[in-house]
């Protein structure tokens, strides 16, 4: 028993294939309480065809005689009358019923009269294939051989097509297929078993599919060529669609190699940064000078911030990192490092959705964030046994807003980033204003501590969501 919704969905997914093979506008009507409604339409992508303007959501009207009769009688209706659209294009409608015991959907083919005036062997074969596929879909679902999952595909203008009968005889083969097989040092024969350029196991598989009425899709290596082939069954026979994807697959392989190389590069950079960081920590532990130890601590955290970004990039596929995830990692490492130096109980919360950011911008933001968190703990919480820092992200279509607040002592009255001699504050200003092209504001938080607000222009449309957290 075929599930009605699954059946309709399967036709919906294959409607473009029906339109492209049939060289005409193809619409899917479903029966509703209000009437017979258009669920989907498809114009042939392989040819410019003028057709009546059916739109999704429209209902069949009185003049749609074939569609109404198809629903009521549950039988194929071939319109013999010619109708006209405002562009003076004449067409006829063929309506195919969908369903076994009841007709719950109809496929309507609006065929321009001009098609019959310019039919060649290729168009005639393709339209015949569309008719055969319509008949198959009337009572069956296209499904994969191995999994029985619903199958769908489309036809491109460059596809080679071979139409077979139930015995494997080649009823038609397109010129494109001849060209594709010729490049693979193959040729078309009168039967499936004589076709050269298709591996024997593929021929045997398709022969079985003709019996089982199942579908397959996948790449086939033919000599030095790669063919993406699909088999779609009819009630009698079936169709093979073949696309030469050799160049496309080679390009995909090149991209995968490049991506792997870039990820490995980021991994090695991260390892090198961690090695430098370890050397600085060794030097820091051996130093007896508090100023030197503080300077080395700051240097290690800056290096660690860059290492965090490269670590994330080593597992990223597109040179972008999740901003809030990066911020949580940076915050956790700053907290651990600063607690080890200054003692006390400090917590840092990271909240909000910021999406993703490119590698260069993420590195600049990570360094700036490290400096801000470090300054809050070192100066804002000086003399305090505990402190709380909140990092809040908010992203809109135009900007990313980052707010860093704490409940510490607050900023000095004469605080300014302009003309500062502090390396850390100079870095903050340079990373935010110069590298990120962002605006930086600062003042007092509601808790009486410091407030820094960064507004970064959103330079791309990436809007992946992610959550915040607590460290």
MOQUILIN-V842795 format. One line per field, one symbol per residue. burial: I if it has 9 or more other ideal C-beta (glycine too) atoms within 8 Angstrom, else O. A space follows every 50 residues. Layout:
# MOQUILIN-V842795
burial = ???
This chain:
# MOQUILIN-V842795
burial = OIOOOIIIIIIIOIIIIIIIIIIIIIIIIIOOOOOIIIIIIIOIIOOOIO IOOIOOOOOIOOOIIIIIIIIOOIOOIOIOOOIOIOOOIIIIIIIIIIIO OOIIIIIIIIIIIOIOOOOOOIIIIIIIIIIIIIIIIIOOIIIIIOOOOI IIIOIOOOIIIIIIOOOIIIOIIIOIIIIIIIOIOIIIIOIIOOIIIIOO OIIOIIIIIIOOIIIIIOIIOIOOIIIIIIIIIIOOIIIIIIIIIIOOIO OOOOOOOOIOOIIIOIIOIIOOIIOIIOOIIOIIOOIOOOOIIIOIIIII IIIIIIIIIIIIIIOIOOOIIIIIIIIIIIIIIIIOIIIOIOOIOIIIII IIIIIOIIIOIIIIIIIIIIIIIIIIIIIIIOOIOOIIIIIIIIIOOOII IIIIIIIIOIOOOOOOOOOIOOOIIIIIIIIIIOIIOIOIOIOOIOOOII IIIIIIOIOOOOOOOIOIIOI
